[in-house]
């Protein structure tokens, strides 16, 4: 096996390193990378917090809004995903995947 998941100690170290460097990341691409790293090690709540903060810092960056929406969707919190998903649809109204996800979120919320 070329790659293996980091153990709990490594995950904690990675999590802390990401959280330490995040405030200095002033580029939306790098912030999205940090969010993705948090998600990949299972630090979803930290990832959501950073993604929300980043989306507010860079309101025109579609990928950051999408990262918030998918985290809520994949953790069964459709109601919380809706405003983030609505923003992705407004930013990219031709994206049928975003529209489909929004419709699914609205059904799941009901």
C-alpha atoms as one frame of an Amber mdcrd trajectory, in Angstrom:
protein
   0.000   0.000   0.000   1.532   3.310  -1.071  -0.610   5.516   1.122  -2.215
   4.903   4.448  -4.399   7.015   6.644  -2.533   8.823   9.396  -2.987   7.449
  12.899  -4.764   9.507  15.573  -1.562  11.233  16.725  -0.645  12.185  13.179
  -4.182  13.414  12.531  -4.018  15.642  15.610  -0.659  17.011  14.491  -1.936
  17.685  10.980  -5.118  19.289  12.332  -3.161  21.632  14.559  -0.712  22.514
  11.796  -3.580  23.402   9.454  -5.326  25.483  12.110  -2.061  27.271  12.905
  -1.337  28.200   9.294  -4.919  29.024   8.238  -5.052  32.608   9.589  -2.087
  33.541   7.405  -3.540  31.989   4.264  -4.824  34.982   2.355  -5.529  33.212
  -0.927  -8.816  31.398  -1.559  -7.085  28.497  -3.312  -4.863  27.775  -0.320
  -7.730  28.147   2.097  -9.712  25.599   0.072  -6.719  23.258   0.228  -6.564
  23.628   4.016 -10.297  22.935   4.312  -9.924  19.834   2.146  -7.051  18.624
   4.323  -9.172  19.011   7.454 -12.001  17.079   5.815  -9.611  14.331   4.706
  -8.406  13.651   8.255 -11.935  13.667   9.672 -11.805  17.133  11.254 -15.088
  18.042   9.579 -16.303  20.610  12.119 -12.979  22.454  11.971 -13.165  22.271
   8.178 -16.675  23.689   8.116 -15.682  26.550  10.399 -12.667  27.395   8.231
 -14.677  27.031   5.013 -17.429  29.339   6.266 -14.892  31.933   7.394 -13.070
  31.645   4.069 -16.255  31.959   1.996 -17.067  35.153   3.851 -13.522  36.465
   3.244 -13.721  35.609  -0.464 -17.433  35.853  -1.328 -16.834  35.421  -5.063
 -14.947  32.133  -4.693 -17.362  29.387  -5.688 -15.179  26.538  -4.442 -15.292
  27.766  -0.849 -19.095  28.005  -0.823 -19.251  24.552  -2.390 -16.944  23.122
   0.297 -19.308  24.326   3.019 -22.373  22.957   1.239 -20.930  19.508   0.605
 -19.735  19.160   4.186 -23.209  19.853   5.509 -24.782  17.587   2.886 -22.415
  14.710   3.577 -22.980  14.940   7.322 -26.760  14.814   6.996 -27.391  18.502
   7.694 -29.327  19.468   4.582 -31.066  22.381   6.296 -27.698  24.002   7.032
 -26.468  23.285   3.500 -29.306  25.149   1.782 -28.058  28.767   2.020 -24.570
  27.697   0.963 -25.917  25.627  -1.920 -28.222  28.491  -2.980 -25.137  30.683
  -3.210 -23.399  28.164  -5.484 -26.449  28.101  -7.745 -26.480  31.924  -7.904
 -22.771  31.966  -8.776 -23.047  29.218 -11.385 -26.688  29.060 -12.532 -25.909
  26.677 -15.394 -24.435  24.016 -13.109 -27.067  21.281 -13.032 -25.247  19.366
 -10.270 -25.592  22.340  -7.928 -29.285  22.682  -8.786 -29.833  18.969  -8.193
 -28.050  19.131  -4.834 -30.134  22.128  -3.797 -33.349  20.315  -4.689 -32.210
  17.267  -2.701 -31.358  19.453   0.285 -34.795  21.036   0.224 -36.497  17.625
   0.076 -34.296  16.227   2.873 -35.089  19.226   5.090 -38.836  18.647   4.825
